[in-house]
Amino acid sequence: MQLPKVNIPPYLRNKYIISFVVFIVWLGFFDANNLLHKYKLSRRIAELEQQKEHYIVEIEQNQRKLHEIQENAESLEKFAREQYLMKKKNEDIFVIIEK
């Protein structure tokens, strides 16, 4: 009894190509630094960079407010009244909450 001949293309019989394909599959799916992990990390990096830009803008705004408060006594009084609900001795405070 003779087994039928199977036509396997020569490039599939090459041991270097087979080992290269196995290597690529291993790196793509089974390695600790696989493609999915790298994709998640790149998304996380992009998200953190957006947060960084947001905080840089917020820091600049706060520095401008701080400079304004330090330079002007009226600004300091206004800030204290609005943020910390401070008042003079003979004043009443009415807090209005808008919804």
N, CA, C and O atoms as a GROMACS GRO file, in nm:
protein
  396
    1MET      N    1   0.083  -0.116   0.000
    1MET     CA    2   0.000   0.000   0.000
    1MET      C    3   0.089   0.124   0.000
    1MET      O    4   0.182   0.138   0.079
    2GLN      N    5   0.057   0.210  -0.088
    2GLN     CA    6   0.138   0.330  -0.105
    2GLN      C    7   0.058   0.453  -0.061
    2GLN      O    8  -0.061   0.465  -0.093
    3LEU      N    9   0.122   0.542   0.012
    3LEU     CA   10   0.056   0.665   0.057
    3LEU      C   11   0.050   0.764  -0.059
    3LEU      O   12   0.141   0.772  -0.141
    4PRO      N   13  -0.058   0.839  -0.064
    4PRO     CA   14  -0.067   0.937  -0.173
    4PRO      C   15   0.035   1.047  -0.153
    4PRO      O   16   0.068   1.085  -0.040
    5LYS      N   17   0.084   1.099  -0.263
    5LYS     CA   18   0.181   1.208  -0.257
    5LYS      C   19   0.108   1.339  -0.231
    5LYS      O   20   0.007   1.370  -0.294
    6VAL      N   21   0.162   1.414  -0.138
    6VAL     CA   22   0.106   1.545  -0.106
    6VAL      C   23   0.201   1.649  -0.162
    6VAL      O   24   0.322   1.645  -0.138
    7ASN      N   25   0.145   1.741  -0.237
    7ASN     CA   26   0.227   1.848  -0.293
    7ASN      C   27   0.240   1.962  -0.192
    7ASN      O   28   0.146   2.040  -0.176
    8ILE      N   29   0.353   1.970  -0.127
    8ILE     CA   30   0.381   2.079  -0.033
    8ILE      C   31   0.473   2.177  -0.106
    8ILE      O   32   0.578   2.138  -0.157
    9PRO      N   33   0.434   2.302  -0.109
    9PRO     CA   34   0.518   2.400  -0.177
    9PRO      C   35   0.657   2.407  -0.112
    9PRO      O   36   0.670   2.381   0.007
   10PRO      N   37   0.757   2.440  -0.189
   10PRO     CA   38   0.894   2.439  -0.135
   10PRO      C   39   0.915   2.540  -0.022
   10PRO      O   40   0.996   2.515   0.067
   11TYR      N   41   0.845   2.652  -0.026
   11TYR     CA   42   0.866   2.750   0.080
   11TYR      C   43   0.812   2.702   0.214
   11TYR      O   44   0.855   2.751   0.319
   12LEU      N   45   0.718   2.606   0.214
   12LEU     CA   46   0.669   2.550   0.340
   12LEU      C   47   0.759   2.439   0.391
   12LEU      O   48   0.748   2.398   0.507
   13ARG      N   49   0.846   2.392   0.308
   13ARG     CA   50   0.941   2.289   0.351
   13ARG      C   51   1.070   2.349   0.404
   13ARG      O   52   1.154   2.278   0.459
   14ASN      N   53   1.088   2.478   0.386
   14ASN     CA   54   1.210   2.545   0.430
   14ASN      C   55   1.206   2.562   0.582
   14ASN      O   56   1.113   2.623   0.635
   15LYS      N   57   1.305   2.509   0.652
   15LYS     CA   58   1.306   2.513   0.798
   15LYS      C   59   1.324   2.654   0.853
   15LYS      O   60   1.279   2.684   0.964
   16TYR      N   61   1.390   2.742   0.777
   16TYR     CA   62   1.409   2.879   0.823
   16TYR      C   63   1.277   2.958   0.821
   16TYR      O   64   1.248   3.035   0.912
   17ILE      N   65   1.200   2.937   0.718
   17ILE     CA   66   1.071   3.005   0.708
   17ILE      C   67   0.976   2.954   0.815
   17ILE      O   68   0.903   3.032   0.877
   18ILE      N   69   0.976   2.824   0.838
   18ILE     CA   70   0.890   2.767   0.941
   18ILE      C   71   0.929   2.820   1.079
   18ILE      O   72   0.843   2.858   1.158
   19SER      N   73   1.060   2.824   1.108
   19SER     CA   74   1.104   2.876   1.238
   19SER      C   75   1.074   3.025   1.251
   19SER      O   76   1.041   3.071   1.360
   20PHE      N   77   1.084   3.102   1.142
   20PHE     CA   78   1.049   3.245   1.146
   20PHE      C   79   0.901   3.264   1.175
   20PHE      O   80   0.865   3.351   1.254
   21VAL      N   81   0.815   3.187   1.112
   21VAL     CA   82   0.671   3.197   1.136
   21VAL      C   83   0.638   3.160   1.280
   21VAL      O   84   0.558   3.227   1.345
   22VAL      N   85   0.698   3.054   1.331
   22VAL     CA   86   0.676   3.014   1.470
   22VAL      C   87   0.723   3.124   1.565
   22VAL      O   88   0.656   3.154   1.664
   23PHE      N   89   0.836   3.185   1.534
   23PHE     CA   90   0.889   3.294   1.616
   23PHE      C   91   0.793   3.413   1.617
   23PHE      O   92   0.768   3.470   1.723
   24ILE      N   93   0.741   3.451   1.502
   24ILE     CA   94   0.648   3.564   1.493
   24ILE      C   95   0.519   3.534   1.570
   24ILE      O   96   0.467   3.620   1.640
   25VAL      N   97   0.467   3.414   1.557
   25VAL     CA   98   0.346   3.376   1.630
   25VAL      C   99   0.373   3.378   1.780
   25VAL      O  100   0.288   3.423   1.858
   26TRP      N  101   0.488   3.329   1.821
   26TRP     CA  102   0.523   3.330   1.964
   26TRP      C  103   0.528   3.473   2.017
   26TRP      O  104   0.471   3.502   2.122
   27LEU      N  105   0.596   3.562   1.946
   27LEU     CA  106   0.605   3.701   1.991
   27LEU      C  107   0.470   3.771   1.988
   27LEU      O  108   0.440   3.855   2.072
   28GLY      N  109   0.389   3.736   1.890
   28GLY     CA  110   0.260   3.803   1.874
   28GLY      C  111   0.158   3.766   1.980
   28GLY      O  112   0.075   3.849   2.017
   29PHE      N  113   0.162   3.644   2.029
   29PHE     CA  114   0.053   3.599   2.115
   29PHE      C  115   0.095   3.541   2.249
   29PHE      O  116   0.022   3.556   2.347
   30PHE      N  117   0.208   3.476   2.257
   30PHE     CA  118   0.241   3.402   2.378
   30PHE      C  119   0.347   3.467   2.466
   30PHE      O  120   0.358   3.432   2.584
   31ASP      N  121   0.424   3.558   2.415
   31ASP     CA  122   0.531   3.620   2.491
   31ASP      C  123   0.474   3.717   2.596
   31ASP      O  124   0.360   3.761   2.584
   32ALA      N  125   0.554   3.748   2.697
   32ALA     CA  126   0.509   3.841   2.801
   32ALA      C  127   0.486   3.981   2.745
   32ALA      O  128   0.401   4.055   2.795
   33ASN      N  129   0.560   4.017   2.642
   33ASN     CA  130   0.544   4.148   2.578
   33ASN      C  131   0.477   4.131   2.442
   33ASN      O  132   0.529   4.177   2.340
   34ASN      N  133   0.362   4.067   2.441
   34ASN     CA  134   0.295   4.040   2.314
   34ASN      C  135   0.232   4.166   2.256
   34ASN      O  136   0.233   4.272   2.318
   35LEU      N  137   0.178   4.153   2.138
   35LEU     CA  138   0.123   4.268   2.067
   35LEU      C  139   0.004   4.330   2.140
   35LEU      O  140  -0.010   4.452   2.142
   36LEU      N  141  -0.081   4.250   2.198
   36LEU     CA  142  -0.196   4.301   2.272
   36LEU      C  143  -0.152   4.384   2.391
   36LEU      O  144  -0.207   4.491   2.419
   37HIS      N  145  -0.052   4.334   2.462
   37HIS     CA  146   0.002   4.406   2.578
   37HIS      C  147   0.062   4.540   2.534
   37HIS      O  148   0.041   4.642   2.599
   38LYS      N  149   0.136   4.539   2.425
   38LYS     CA  150   0.197   4.662   2.374
   38LYS      C  151   0.089   4.761   2.330
   38LYS      O  152   0.105   4.882   2.350
   39TYR      N  153  -0.018   4.713   2.271
   39TYR     CA  154  -0.127   4.801   2.230
   39TYR      C  155  -0.192   4.866   2.351
   39TYR      O  156  -0.219   4.986   2.349
   40LYS      N  157  -0.218   4.788   2.456
   40LYS     CA  158  -0.278   4.842   2.578
   40LYS      C  159  -0.186   4.946   2.642
   40LYS      O  160  -0.231   5.050   2.690
   41LEU      N  161  -0.056   4.918   2.642
   41LEU     CA  162   0.039   5.013   2.700
   41LEU      C  163   0.045   5.142   2.620
   41LEU      O  164   0.055   5.251   2.678
   42SER      N  165   0.038   5.133   2.488
   42SER     CA  166   0.042   5.254   2.407
   42SER      C  167  -0.083   5.338   2.429
   42SER      O  168  -0.076   5.461   2.430
   43ARG      N  169  -0.199   5.274   2.446
   43ARG     CA  170  -0.323   5.347   2.476
   43ARG      C  171  -0.312   5.415   2.611
   43ARG      O  172  -0.356   5.530   2.627
   44ARG      N  173  -0.255   5.346   2.709
   44ARG     CA  174  -0.238   5.402   2.843
   44ARG      C  175  -0.143   5.522   2.840
   44ARG      O  176  -0.167   5.622   2.909
   45ILE      N  177  -0.036   5.512   2.761
   45ILE     CA  178   0.058   5.623   2.748
   45ILE      C  179  -0.012   5.744   2.688
   45ILE      O  180   0.008   5.856   2.735
   46ALA      N  181  -0.092   5.722   2.585
   46ALA     CA  182  -0.164   5.834   2.522
   46ALA      C  183  -0.260   5.898   2.622
   46ALA      O  184  -0.272   6.020   2.626
   47GLU      N  185  -0.327   5.818   2.701
   47GLU     CA  186  -0.420   5.868   2.802
   47GLU      C  187  -0.346   5.951   2.907
   47GLU      O  188  -0.393   6.058   2.947
   48LEU      N  189  -0.231   5.902   2.952
   48LEU     CA  190  -0.153   5.974   3.052
   48LEU      C  191  -0.096   6.104   2.996
   48LEU      O  192  -0.085   6.202   3.069
   49GLU      N  193  -0.062   6.105   2.869
   49GLU     CA  194  -0.012   6.229   2.808
   49GLU      C  195  -0.124   6.334   2.801
   49GLU      O  196  -0.098   6.453   2.819
   50GLN      N  197  -0.246   6.290   2.774
   50GLN     CA  198  -0.359   6.384   2.775
   50GLN      C  199  -0.380   6.440   2.915
   50GLN      O  200  -0.405   6.560   2.931
   51GLN      N  201  -0.371   6.355   3.016
   51GLN     CA  202  -0.385   6.402   3.154
   51GLN      C  203  -0.273   6.500   3.189
   51GLN      O  204  -0.296   6.599   3.258
   52LYS      N  205  -0.153   6.471   3.141
   52LYS     CA  206  -0.040   6.558   3.168
   52LYS      C  207  -0.065   6.697   3.110
   52LYS      O  208  -0.042   6.798   3.177
   53GLU      N  209  -0.113   6.704   2.986
   53GLU     CA  210  -0.143   6.833   2.924
   53GLU      C  211  -0.253   6.906   3.002
   53GLU      O  212  -0.246   7.028   3.021
   54HIS      N  213  -0.354   6.832   3.046
   54HIS     CA  214  -0.461   6.893   3.125
   54HIS      C  215  -0.405   6.954   3.253
   54HIS      O  216  -0.440   7.067   3.288
   55TYR      N  217  -0.320   6.881   3.322
   55TYR     CA  218  -0.267   6.931   3.448
   55TYR      C  219  -0.170   7.047   3.426
   55TYR      O  220  -0.161   7.136   3.510
   56ILE      N  221  -0.098   7.047   3.315
   56ILE     CA  222  -0.009   7.159   3.286
   56ILE      C  223  -0.091   7.287   3.267
   56ILE      O  224  -0.054   7.393   3.318
   57VAL      N  225  -0.202   7.277   3.195
   57VAL     CA  226  -0.289   7.394   3.176
   57VAL      C  227  -0.347   7.438   3.310
   57VAL      O  228  -0.353   7.557   3.339
   58GLU      N  229  -0.389   7.343   3.392
   58GLU     CA  230  -0.446   7.375   3.523
   58GLU      C  231  -0.342   7.442   3.613
   58GLU      O  232  -0.375   7.535   3.687
   59ILE      N  233  -0.219   7.395   3.608
   59ILE     CA  234  -0.112   7.456   3.689
   59ILE      C  235  -0.087   7.599   3.645
   59ILE      O  236  -0.069   7.687   3.728
   60GLU      N  237  -0.087   7.622   3.514
   60GLU     CA  238  -0.067   7.759   3.464
   60GLU      C  239  -0.179   7.851   3.510
   60GLU      O  240  -0.154   7.965   3.549
   61GLN      N  241  -0.303   7.804   3.506
   61GLN     CA  242  -0.416   7.884   3.553
   61GLN      C  243  -0.403   7.916   3.702
   61GLN      O  244  -0.426   8.028   3.745
   62ASN      N  245  -0.366   7.816   3.779
   62ASN     CA  246  -0.351   7.836   3.924
   62ASN      C  247  -0.236   7.931   3.955
   62ASN      O  248  -0.245   8.010   4.049
   63GLN      N  249  -0.128   7.925   3.877
   63GLN     CA  250  -0.017   8.017   3.900
   63GLN      C  251  -0.058   8.161   3.868
   63GLN      O  252  -0.016   8.254   3.937
   64ARG      N  253  -0.139   8.179   3.763
   64ARG     CA  254  -0.188   8.314   3.732
   64ARG      C  255  -0.278   8.366   3.845
   64ARG      O  256  -0.268   8.481   3.885
   65LYS      N  257  -0.366   8.279   3.895
   65LYS     CA  258  -0.454   8.320   4.006
   65LYS      C  259  -0.371   8.355   4.129
   65LYS      O  260  -0.399   8.454   4.196
   66LEU      N  261  -0.270   8.274   4.159
   66LEU     CA  262  -0.185   8.299   4.275
   66LEU      C  263  -0.111   8.431   4.261
   66LEU      O  264  -0.102   8.509   4.356
   67HIS      N  265  -0.060   8.456   4.142
   67HIS     CA  266   0.011   8.582   4.118
   67HIS      C  267  -0.084   8.701   4.135
   67HIS      O  268  -0.047   8.802   4.195
   68GLU      N  269  -0.205   8.688   4.083
   68GLU     CA  270  -0.305   8.794   4.095
   68GLU      C  271  -0.342   8.818   4.241
   68GLU      O  272  -0.356   8.933   4.284
   69ILE      N  273  -0.358   8.711   4.317
   69ILE     CA  274  -0.394   8.723   4.459
   69ILE      C  275  -0.282   8.787   4.538
   69ILE      O  276  -0.307   8.868   4.627
   70GLN      N  277  -0.158   8.751   4.508
   70GLN     CA  278  -0.045   8.806   4.582
   70GLN      C  279  -0.021   8.953   4.550
   70GLN      O  280   0.029   9.027   4.634
   71GLU      N  281  -0.056   8.996   4.430
   71GLU     CA  282  -0.031   9.133   4.389
   71GLU      C  283  -0.139   9.231   4.435
   71GLU      O  284  -0.111   9.349   4.455
   72ASN      N  285  -0.261   9.183   4.450
   72ASN     CA  286  -0.372   9.274   4.474
   72ASN      C  287  -0.447   9.231   4.601
   72ASN      O  288  -0.492   9.117   4.612
   73ALA      N  289  -0.459   9.323   4.696
   73ALA     CA  290  -0.527   9.292   4.823
   73ALA      C  291  -0.676   9.270   4.802
   73ALA      O  292  -0.737   9.188   4.870
   74GLU      N  293  -0.735   9.342   4.708
   74GLU     CA  294  -0.877   9.324   4.679
   74GLU      C  295  -0.904   9.185   4.621
   74GLU      O  296  -1.006   9.123   4.651
   75SER      N  297  -0.814   9.137   4.540
   75SER     CA  298  -0.829   9.002   4.484
   75SER      C  299  -0.820   8.897   4.594
   75SER      O  300  -0.893   8.798   4.594
   76LEU      N  301  -0.729   8.921   4.689
   76LEU     CA  302  -0.714   8.827   4.801
   76LEU      C  303  -0.842   8.824   4.884
   76LEU      O  304  -0.888   8.717   4.924
   77GLU      N  305  -0.900   8.940   4.909
   77GLU     CA  306  -1.025   8.945   4.986
   77GLU      C  307  -1.138   8.877   4.909
   77GLU      O  308  -1.216   8.801   4.967
   78LYS      N  309  -1.146   8.902   4.781
   78LYS     CA  310  -1.251   8.840   4.699
   78LYS      C  311  -1.234   8.688   4.698
   78LYS      O  312  -1.332   8.614   4.710
   79PHE      N  313  -1.111   8.641   4.683
   79PHE     CA  314  -1.085   8.497   4.683
   79PHE      C  315  -1.124   8.435   4.817
   79PHE      O  316  -1.188   8.330   4.820
   80ALA      N  317  -1.086   8.499   4.927
   80ALA     CA  318  -1.118   8.446   5.061
   80ALA      C  319  -1.268   8.441   5.083
   80ALA      O  320  -1.319   8.346   5.142
   81ARG      N  321  -1.339   8.542   5.036
   81ARG     CA  322  -1.484   8.545   5.054
   81ARG      C  323  -1.552   8.436   4.970
   81ARG      O  324  -1.643   8.368   5.018
   82GLU      N  325  -1.507   8.418   4.846
   82GLU     CA  326  -1.574   8.322   4.757
   82GLU      C  327  -1.538   8.178   4.790
   82GLU      O  328  -1.625   8.091   4.792
   83GLN      N  329  -1.413   8.153   4.815
   83GLN     CA  330  -1.368   8.014   4.832
   83GLN      C  331  -1.384   7.962   4.974
   83GLN      O  332  -1.420   7.846   4.994
   84TYR      N  333  -1.358   8.048   5.072
   84TYR     CA  334  -1.358   8.001   5.211
   84TYR      C  335  -1.471   8.061   5.295
   84TYR      O  336  -1.475   8.042   5.416
   85LEU      N  337  -1.562   8.134   5.229
   85LEU     CA  338  -1.679   8.193   5.294
   85LEU      C  339  -1.641   8.278   5.415
   85LEU      O  340  -1.710   8.276   5.517
   86MET      N  341  -1.531   8.351   5.403
   86MET     CA  342  -1.489   8.440   5.512
   86MET      C  343  -1.572   8.568   5.505
   86MET      O  344  -1.622   8.606   5.399
   87LYS      N  345  -1.584   8.634   5.619
   87LYS     CA  346  -1.665   8.756   5.626
   87LYS      C  347  -1.608   8.850   5.729
   87LYS      O  348  -1.525   8.814   5.813
   88LYS      N  349  -1.655   8.973   5.718
   88LYS     CA  350  -1.617   9.072   5.820
   88LYS      C  351  -1.709   9.052   5.940
   88LYS      O  352  -1.806   8.977   5.933
   89LYS      N  353  -1.678   9.119   6.050
   89LYS     CA  354  -1.752   9.095   6.174
   89LYS      C  355  -1.899   9.132   6.165
   89LYS      O  356  -1.982   9.064   6.224
   90ASN      N  357  -1.933   9.234   6.094
   90ASN     CA  358  -2.071   9.282   6.092
   90ASN      C  359  -2.146   9.236   5.967
   90ASN      O  360  -2.247   9.297   5.931
   91GLU      N  361  -2.102   9.132   5.902
   91GLU     CA  362  -2.165   9.088   5.778
   91GLU      C  363  -2.236   8.955   5.798
   91GLU      O  364  -2.202   8.876   5.885
   92ASP      N  365  -2.336   8.934   5.714
   92ASP     CA  366  -2.402   8.804   5.706
   92ASP      C  367  -2.373   8.746   5.568
   92ASP      O  368  -2.361   8.819   5.470
   93ILE      N  369  -2.361   8.615   5.562
   93ILE     CA  370  -2.333   8.549   5.436
   93ILE      C  371  -2.455   8.470   5.394
   93ILE      O  372  -2.514   8.396   5.472
   94PHE      N  373  -2.491   8.487   5.270
   94PHE     CA  374  -2.599   8.410   5.209
   94PHE      C  375  -2.539   8.329   5.096
   94PHE      O  376  -2.487   8.386   5.000
   95VAL      N  377  -2.545   8.199   5.106
   95VAL     CA  378  -2.490   8.110   5.003
   95VAL      C  379  -2.604   8.068   4.912
   95VAL      O  380  -2.702   8.010   4.957
   96ILE      N  381  -2.589   8.097   4.784
   96ILE     CA  382  -2.690   8.061   4.685
   96ILE      C  383  -2.634   7.949   4.599
   96ILE      O  384  -2.530   7.966   4.534
   97ILE      N  385  -2.700   7.837   4.599
   97ILE     CA  386  -2.655   7.722   4.521
   97ILE      C  387  -2.744   7.713   4.396
   97ILE      O  388  -2.865   7.698   4.406
   98GLU      N  389  -2.680   7.723   4.281
   98GLU     CA  390  -2.754   7.714   4.155
   98GLU      C  391  -2.751   7.570   4.106
   98GLU      O  392  -2.649   7.503   4.112
   99LYS      N  393  -2.867   7.524   4.058
   99LYS     CA  394  -2.875   7.387   4.008
   99LYS      C  395  -2.894   7.386   3.860
   99LYS      O  396  -2.903   7.279   3.800
   0.00000   0.00000   0.00000
